[in-house]
C-alpha cells in the first residue's frame, strides 16, 4: 500500500505543524501554521473539518441547546450561528480551539500537533 503526503500549504518558518491521517492511513495531510486560528481556517477551507461539525461541537461544549431549540422554533438559524461564531472568534482559548480541531476526526482520525522547534531540539539531542 502506497502512502501519500498532502501538504496543504508550504513551510516558511512557521512555528507548528499539524498532521492528520484517516483510519486507513493511506495518506497524511500536513499543515504548517503559526497560530491555531490559522490552522483552523486552513482545515475548514480544505474541507478536512466541517462547519456543521464545529457548530455541533460548540453547541454541546457551551450548552447552547436552548438557543438551538429557539432557532429551530423560529426557523431562524442566524440566532444560533451568531452565538456559535461569537464563541469561536472571541471566547475560545488557543487550547480550546486545538481541542475542538482534535475532536473533528471524520477526515483525520489520527492527529498530531507538533511544535517544530521542540522537534528540532529533540533531533539535535539524538
Buried (B, 14 or more C-beta within 10 A) or exposed (E): EEEEEEEBBEEEEBEBBBBBBBEEEEBBBBBBBEEBBBBBEBBBEBEBBBEEBBBBBBBEBBEBEEBBEEBEEEEEEEBBEEBBEEBBEEEBEEEBBBBBBBBBBEBBEEBEBBEBEEEEEEEEEE
